[in-house]
Amino acid sequence: MPAISLTRHLIEEQRLGHVTPDLRLLLEVVARACKRISVAVGKGALGDVLGEAGGEAGSINVQGEAQKKLDVISNEILLEANAWGGHLAACASEEMAHCEPIPDAFPRGNYLLVFDPLDGSSNIDINASVGTIFSVLRCPEGTAAVEDAHFLQAGRTQVAAGYCLYGPSTMLVLTIGHGTHAFTLDREQGSFVLTRAHLRIPETTREFAINMSNQRHWEAPTQAYVADLLAGTDGPRGKDFNMRWVAAMVADVHRILTRGGIFIYPWDRKDPSKPGKLRLMYEANPMAMLVEQAGGAATNGRTRILDIEPDSLHQRVPVFLGSRDEVETATGYHLRHDGDAA
Ligand code: F6P
């Protein structure tokens, strides 16, 4: 059986009516941009791509976070690659305050692309895994001039979502609403090759991922849930749990798509003005679609992530995602707590 490239996979999906020619082109362009980002990431210190952007003064993005050179490079690669193909109406990026409509010089398409160009960027300088996350929405019909408000669509309306993991190998994991599929970059051929079709997340797990250093800032039900995981065979769960934390969501979610687990970034009191750390549009929604398409679940501790109606482009949410039974258990702790409080 010859290897199935991403191109062939998408053409077959198009024949099945799962993807339009424009969406296929869009996904191919994003994949090509990810190859370029993979090359930049891979150069490391030899490519003068490490460290902070903006020289000595530094550069702060719209999230109030210091921008790394690779954040800026990856953002530019994605914007440039997607400007001229005629498949997009606008892009929105975690690194930009507002959406960027396609320049007037190029034809405009019917899709909106949302991306976190380089997620987990604190891992860049230590040569650990990082990734690109993306989500595709439809541009509302009859839109003359695209604005941020046109992007504010619930995650269940996404037509595609994916990420590219820059790890020991570069992997693209993609869903167009018909399962979640994993492709590995064949560096000699320069193409993504299908290496795992229809990923399935085991429903149960003995592994969790959370930044434990925030424990004292969590709300009571999150404290209670994690305390019961840590109690292992001595507690109500009756089994021991292992913990892993890569500090790059793409790598943590990739592990969960590969062997199960629960990933948690809960609300905490460190900065009560922020309803979570992770961004709904750039991180939670695309990951939730990938996880649900692989048989898992994703909530904010109370509500399905994909049903949240966004109120701003850079909105933050708590995230609980992964093995279905475990996410339901964690969500149950929060809902019961709310019920008791009421
Ligand atoms: O965007 C945020 C991110 O880098 C995620 O990729 C990752 O899961 C998380 O932040 C790591 O957070 P912390 O620094 O608290 O470990």
Boltz pocket constraint, residues with backbone or C-beta under 6 A from the ligand:
constraints:
  - pocket:
      binder: B
      contacts: [[A, 119], [A, 120], [A, 121], [A, 122], [A, 211], [A, 247], [A, 248], [A, 249], [A, 250], [A, 252], [A, 277], [A, 278]]
      max_distance: 6.0
